[in-house]
Amino acid sequence: MFTANKEQIDAWKAKHGEVFRIQVEGKACYLKKPGRKTLGYASLAGKENPLKFNEILLNDCWLDGDEVIKTDDTLFLSVSSKLSELIEVKEAELEKL
C-alpha cells in the first residue's frame, strides 16, 4: 500500500488545502477537493456516462497513490462510492429584499 509521509502531506495541504486518503483492499490514494471547472466538466461528461463523472473526478483530484486503483474495476468502483464526499456544499440562505 502506498503511504505518503508527513512532509508530503503537509506540502499538499499547503498547496491544495484539505487532503484526503481513501483506502481499499490494502491500496490507498490521496486526493484533493475538486474545483468548479472539474465539477462542470465531470458533470457534462457524466450525462452520457455516469462512470465518466467518477473517472474525471478521481483523475483530477489525484495527488498520489496506488495506480492500480485507477485501472482495476473493483477498486475503482469502491473508491468511486467515496468521491461524492469530496464535494462540500455549504448551507446558503436566500433572502428576498
N, C-alpha and C positions, 0 to 999 in steps of 0.2 A: 504494500500500500504506500502510495506517495504521501509524504508528510512534509509540509513546509516548516522551516524553522521560524523562530520568533522574529528574527531580524527581517526575514522576507515578508512575514505577515504585517509587521509594523510599516514596512515600506509600501505595501499595497494599501494599507489604511491611510497613510499619508497622501497617497496619490488618488485613491478612489473613494475614500470614506469607509463605509462598512464593508467587511469581508465575511463571507460565509463558507462553510465547509459542508459538503454533502458526502456521506459515506454509505456505501452499499457493497455487500459481499466482499469485504476486505479491500475495496478500492475507494478512492477519495478524489474529490475535486474541490477547488477553491474558486469562488465566484464573487463578482461584484454586482451591485444593483444595475439594472438596465436603465438606459436613458430614454427620452421620448422618441428619438429617431429610431432606436432599436425596436421599441414597442410598436411604433407605427408601421415599420417595415414588416415586423413579425406578424402583426395583426392582418395586414394586407395579404401576406403570403398564406396565413392560416385560414383565410376564407376558402381557398381552393384545397388546401391540405392541412388539416388540423395538427398533424405531427410536425409540419414545417415550422409552425409557431415555436414549438419547444426546441427544435433544432437551431433555429436562428437565435433564440434567447440563450441557449446553452453556449453556443459558439461565441456570441458577443460578450457574454458575462464571464467567460472562462479566463481565469488567471493562470492556473496550473493544475496539474493532477495526473491521474492515470488516464492516458489517452484512450484506453480500451472502453471507457465509459461512453465515448462518442461513437464507437463503432459496433459494440455488442448491443443487440436489440434489447435484451433483457435488462441490462444495466442502464441503457438509455431510457427505457420506459420507467424504470424505478426512479431514476433521478428526475425525470420529467414530472412525476407526481409532486415533487417539491418545488419546482421552479416558480409556481404562482406565488409562493411565499416571499420571493424576492421583490415582488411588486407591492409597494406600500402605498395605500391610498388613505389619506388623512380625511377626517370628517370636516366638511366645509359647511358654511352657513350661508343661506341666501336670504337677504332681507329686502323686501320691497320698500322703497322710499317714496 
